[in-house]
């Protein structure tokens, strides 16, 4: 696959898109909290990958870490412009819905609230910690793959992830002292839920 992508074979890129587009979109969604922005980032990621295909190393495994690395940088740029919008949406009250469409709309509202909770926690982390956390926890990359995606040593991935988890745990403790939130069915409860997420403890 790497040789075919590097050679600019369109069929190889079609396969790459089919296998990785969903992962790239979901990663961008977690980082930005915005569905349309995530779609834009997904498109831009594959366009950038096509333009940078000649830099692909023919040796190695899956190209997913490479794509997620590109998406991470694009999402970080997009996040800066979305912070005000996410904060605004998080403050809005749930709008009454027509009964026939209630399940669908309620699901979208729950998703929006979940993303807002994620964004609230991620915004309290440093950028490098946020990038490592999203790649390791939500995108399911191991330490080596995350290091490849971000172009940093494996040891740096471990230390940044450790700091991010420690901070999230502290945020959860602070939140519990302030209030005892009631969780709706299938709803993420902010920092506490984030801190409890598992991480693939794989060695390089």
C-alpha positions in Angstrom: 0.0 0.0 0.0 2.8 2.5 0.9 4.5 2.0 -2.4 1.3 2.4 -4.3 0.4 5.5 -2.5 3.9 7.0 -2.9 3.6 6.2 -6.7 0.4 8.2 -6.9 -1.8 5.3 -7.7 -5.4 6.6 -7.5 -6.8 3.1 -6.7 -4.5 2.9 -3.7 -5.8 6.3 -2.4 -9.3 5.2 -2.9 -8.6 2.2 -0.7 -6.9 4.4 1.8 -9.9 6.7 2.0 -12.3 3.8 2.4 -10.3 2.3 5.2 -9.3 5.4 7.1 -11.8 8.2 6.3 -14.1 7.2 9.3 -11.2 7.3 11.7 -9.9 10.6 10.4 -13.4 12.1 10.7 -14.0 10.8 14.2 -10.6 12.1 15.4 -11.3 15.5 13.9 -14.8 15.6 15.5 -13.4 14.9 19.0 -10.8 17.6 18.6 -13.1 20.3 17.2 -16.6 19.4 18.5 -18.1 20.4 15.2 -19.6 18.0 12.6 -19.1 20.2 9.5 -15.6 21.2 10.5 -14.7 17.6 11.0 -15.9 16.9 7.5 -13.8 19.7 6.1 -10.8 18.5 8.0 -11.2 15.0 6.7 -11.3 16.3 3.1 -8.3 18.6 3.7 -6.4 15.7 5.3 -6.7 13.5 2.3 -5.9 16.4 -0.1 -2.8 17.1 1.9 -1.9 13.4 1.9 -2.2 13.3 -1.9 0.0 16.3 -2.3 2.6 14.9 0.2 2.5 11.3 -1.2 6.1 11.4 -2.4 7.3 11.8 1.2 5.7 8.5 2.3 8.2 6.0 3.5 7.7 2.7 1.6 8.7 0.8 4.8 6.2 0.5 7.6 2.7 -0.6 8.5 -0.6 1.2 8.3 -0.8 4.8 7.0 -3.5 5.6 9.6 -1.0 7.3 12.0 0.3 9.5 9.2 -3.2 10.6 8.3 -4.2 11.2 11.9 -1.1 13.3 12.3 -2.1 15.5 9.4 -5.6 15.7 10.8 -4.4 16.6 14.2 -2.5 19.7 12.9 -5.5 20.8 10.8 -7.9 20.3 13.7 -5.8 22.3 16.1 -5.8 25.2 13.7 -9.6 24.9 13.3 -10.2 24.6 17.0 -9.0 28.2 17.6 -11.9 29.6 15.6 -14.5 27.2 17.1 -13.9 27.8 20.8 -16.3 30.8 21.0 -19.0 28.8 19.0 -18.7 25.7 21.2 -18.9 27.8 24.4 -22.0 29.6 23.0 -23.7 26.3 22.1 -22.9 24.8 25.5 -24.8 27.6 27.2 -28.0 27.2 25.2 -31.0 25.5 26.7 -32.6 22.5 25.0 -35.1 23.6 22.4 -38.6 22.0 22.6 -39.0 19.5 19.8 -41.9 18.2 17.7 -42.9 14.7 19.0 -42.4 12.9 15.6 -38.8 14.1 15.4 -38.0 14.0 19.1 -35.8 10.9 19.2 -33.6 12.1 16.3 -33.3 15.7 17.6 -32.7 14.6 21.2 -29.9 12.4 20.0 -28.3 15.3 18.3 -28.6 17.5 21.4 -27.1 14.7 23.5 -24.3 14.4 21.1 -23.7 18.2 21.1 -23.7 18.2 24.9 -21.3 15.3 25.0 -18.9 17.1 22.6 -19.2 20.3 24.6 -18.2 18.4 27.8 -15.2 16.9 25.9 -14.2 20.3 24.6 -14.5 21.8 28.1 -12.0 19.3 29.4 -9.7 19.4 26.4 -9.4 23.2 26.5 -7.9 22.9 30.0 -5.0 20.8 28.7 -2.0 22.1 26.8 -2.1 21.5 23.1 0.6 18.8 23.1 -1.1 16.9 25.9 -4.5 17.2 24.1 -3.0 15.8 20.8 -1.5 12.8 22.5 -4.6 12.1 24.5 -7.0 12.1 21.5 -4.7 9.9 19.4 -4.1 7.3 22.2 -7.5 7.2 23.8 -10.1 8.0 21.1 -8.3 7.1 17.9 -6.8 3.9 19.4 -3.2 4.4 18.4 -0.5 2.8 20.5 2.6 4.8 21.7 4.7 4.0 18.6 1.9 5.0 16.2 1.2 8.2 18.1 4.9 9.1 18.0 4.9 8.5 14.3 1.8 10.6 13.8 3.2 13.6 15.7 6.9 13.2 14.8 8.0 12.9 18.4 9.9 10.2 20.5 7.9 7.4 22.1 9.1 8.6 25.5 7.6 12.0 24.9 4.3 10.4 24.1 4.3 8.5 27.4 5.1 11.6 29.5 2.6 13.8 27.8 -0.1 11.2 28.1 0.7 10.7 31.8 0.4 14.4 32.4 -2.9 14.7 30.5 -4.4 11.8 32.5 -3.2 13.2 35.8 -4.8 16.6 35.0 -8.1 15.0 33.9 -8.2 13.1 37.1 -7.6 16.3 39.1 -10.3 18.1 37.0 -12.7 15.3 37.9 -12.0 15.6 41.6 -12.5 19.3 41.5 -15.8 18.9 39.6 -17.1 16.3 42.2 -16.3 18.7 45.0 -18.4 21.4 43.4 -21.4 19.4 42.3 -22.8 15.9 41.8 -24.0 15.9 38.2 -26.8 13.7 37.1 -26.0 11.6 34.0 -28.6 11.0 31.4 -28.7 7.7 29.6 -25.8 7.5 27.2 -24.5 11.0 28.1 -21.0 11.8 28.9 -20.6 13.5 32.3 -17.7 15.8 31.5 -14.2 15.6 33.1 -15.0 12.6 35.3 -15.9 10.5 32.3 -12.8 11.6 30.4 -10.5 10.8 33.2 -11.9 7.2 33.3 -11.3 6.4 29.7 -8.8 3.5 29.1 -5.6 3.9 27.3 -3.8 1.2 25.3 -0.8 0.4 27.4 1.3 -1.0 24.7 5.1 -0.9 24.6 7.0 0.2 21.6 
